[in-house]
Amino acid sequence: MKVPVVILGAGPTGLTAAALLGRYGVECLVIERWDSVYAQPRAVHLDDEVLRILGRLGLAGEFAAISRPCHGLRLLDPDLRVLAEFRRSPGAGRHGYPEANMFDQPDLEYLLRTHLETIGAVTLRGGTEVTGISQDEAGARVAVTDRGTGAGATIHADYVLGCDGANSLTRTAIGAAMTDLKFDQRWLVADIATPADLGAWEGVHQVCDPRRAATYMRIGKTRYRWEFRLLPGETADDFGHLDRLHPLIAPWTGDIPAGDLEIVRVAEYTFRARIADRWRDRRVFLLGDAAHLTPPFIGQGMGAGLRDAVNLAWKLAGVLDGTLPQSTLDTYEAERKPHARAMIRRAVLIGKAMTEGGRFGDLIRRLVAPRLSGRVLDSETPTLRRSDLVARPRFRRSLAGRLCPNALLDDGTRFDDVVGGRFAVVTTITPSETERAAIRESGAVLVTTRRSGRLHRWLRTGAAVVRPDGTVLSAGNRLSRSLPRFTAP
């Protein structure tokens, strides 16, 4: 069997990568060892930048039905008094969606799987174990075994995307190793269902307590999550019954009878900060937890994997289509790895603010709010570094590497709806007919801003070339003469 792209792992990262590639008409085979969605809750948060990716798939409305806007983050002292508050808009932000969104990961995976069934170019094969990955100049080979029958097969592909999690076989196959970013803590994660409304602030509560740091958040209408740092000698088994767990969650549940609280899951997780030393070997790429692991304190773990998918998918589609050079694929790790590292370090800083003890911990807690306020209050993530597809000047500020807002246009549609996964030229300048023809020939979309519009205020003057993933390639005072040709359908 031969397919252009094989994707290993049907978690959110793999499913999103398949959906994005499928929309470009790229035939994909997604291989997953389990027959259906893993039912236990895990990731619970997406910001507006990541929700924008789901919006490009046409799933924003369906996601809204299974999610809940979150009002932001509070840092609390051990007595639950507010040390700092970082608010998020529950309404439509600059990308058209709430800036923070809580959800249940199995619900999202069901949504993505159902969407894949509507894309003819994508096939999902469950109950299949990957046993080996190899490659040469002619292509890549994935050895698999049917977990039901034991039958083996080899699948040939042009490219392999390893979205196979923290214990990635793909990472081992390409000889990559995880670099430790110096954070390793054992935590208890407890999901509770109750019809009672706890009446707490509708955001994430981070309790800064060097003895027992904790996190609380409302996930859905009847779902709540708590996370508590485990003490030496403790395990999740110690809190598997409500009579043992209840003292920990009582500050939030108050006088709600224990009989009204149902344990959905109690598990132990080790929160780690790690990043792969390389994300690619020729035809094989790492995405998601296979490439990076982050503590959950700023809710960016799963979102980082979806960012990987949207960065790589259009580049891969263009290379397979023949409109982009092979060297385009070199920009994936160059752009995503520094961004992922920066987000991991931000999460580690918040984690240490919660958990470090003594005078050092008090100092961090006094400093963390002013140090992070600009970045935490603004949901925008770091600018991508220079690459062949991010033309950032060395000695002056530029929009290059930032996300173009998914702004409302004159006709009431949003930027992403009009651009539709293509390059765009956003301009305050009226282009000549020759320039219009060149833009059409390249396969790009022309978006002319109006003075009262959000895009005009963002751009101010001149023009910007925006990539299919929404990132600005270049910006300046004139229309670009170096617009890439990209005609993937």
Secondary structure, DSSP 8 states (H G I E B T S, - for coil): -EEEEEEE--SHHHHHHHHHHHHTT--EEEE-SSSS---S----EEEHHHHHHHHHTT-HHHHHHHEEE--EEEEE-TT--EEEEEE--SS--TTSS-SEEEE-HHHHHHHHHHHHTT-TTEEEE-SEEEEEEEEETTEEEEEEEETTT--EEEEEEEEEEE---TT-HHHHHTT--EEEEEEEEEEEEEEEE-SS-----SSEEEE--SSS-EEEEE-SSSEEEEEEE--TT--GGGGSSHHHHHHHHHHHHTT--GGG-EEEEEEEEEEEEEEES-SEETTEEE-GGGTEE--GGGS-HHHHHHHHHHHHHHHHHHHHHTSS-GGGGGHHHHHHHHHHHHHHHHHHHHHHHHH--HHHHHHHHHHHHHHHHHHHHS--------BTTB---SSS--STTSB----B-TTS-BHHHHHTTS-EEEESS---HHHHHHHHHHT-EEEE--TTSHHHHHH-SSEEEE-TTSBEEEEESS--S--------
